[in-house]
Structure formats: structure tokens, C-alpha cells
């Protein structure tokens, strides 16, 4: 009933792009951990502190990772970069 979607060879991530994805995941986990640790110091303002610190950091991390993934895509002659 459900079959895995086949991904064409040119749409797969290369090694450098995979490294960026792994680093992005590690950075997001570190950011989450740090924000939760620092936020628990003042439990009354945990939510406000968390939203003011984690969301901008996570957003910046995601944007930078997306830019890097696009830049590191292999562009062979005749292929247009997306």
C-alpha cells in the first residue's frame, strides 16, 4: 500500500551537505539545552526567556543551514542551481 518514494540521484544530499545537516541538528540540541538550563534559573519567567532566546537562535541556525546546503550542492555544467 505505502511504498517509499524514490529519490533521484541528483536530488540526494552529498557528503558536505549531510555534514551541515548533522551539525545543524547538534546545534539545535545544544541551543535547546542551554536555553532550558538558563531559563530554569528563573522559573517565573521561563516561558518568556525561552521564547526570546531559543526562537531567534533556532531561526538563525535553520536559515544558515539552508543557505549552506544550497551552496554546497554539486553544480555540474548544464545543471541549474536551485
N, C-alpha and C positions, 0 to 999 in steps of 0.2 A: 504494500500500500504506500508506504513512505520510503522513497529511495533517496540516498544522499545526492545532493546537487553536485554535478561535475564542474570543477573549476578549470578553466583553460590554463595552459602553461604560462601565458603572458600575464594572466591576472593574479598569479601566485606571488607571494612576497619572497624577495631574495633574502640572503643571509643578513645583510646590513639592516634591512627593514625589520626583520624578525628581532634583531638585537634592540632596535628602537622600541618595539612593542614590549619586549621583556623589561627594558629599563623604565618605560612609562608605567608599567604595572607596579614595579618595585617602588618608584617614586610616589605613586598614588597611595600605596600601602603605608609608606613612611610618613607622608603628609597626614593621612588619616590618624595614624598612631600619635604623631606629635600634637595635632590639634586636639585630640581627645585627652591626651595627658595634660596639656596646658589648660584645657577647658575645665577639667575636673578640679583644678585648684580653687575655682570659684563656682560652686555648684549652682548658685542663684542665677548666674549669667552664662551658664554652659551653652545654651542654645544660641544665644546672640553671638558669643565669642566664636563658636564653631562655624556658624554661617558666615561670619565676617572674615574668617581666616581660611577655612577649608575650601569654600566655593571659588574664591579668586585663584588660590594656588592650583586647585584641580583644573580649573578652566584654562589657566596658562599652560599647565602641563599637557593637557589634551591638544590645545592649539599648536604648541611647539612640536609635539609628536606627529601630528597630522602633516604639518609643513615638512618635517624631516622625512617622513615616509614617502611623501610625494616627490621630494627632491632626490631621494636615493633610488627611485625607480630606474630600472635599466631602460635607456632610450637607445634603441638600435636605429640605424639610418632608415628613414621611411616611416618610423613609428612616431606618433604624436604624443607628447607628454600630456597627461590629464591633470 
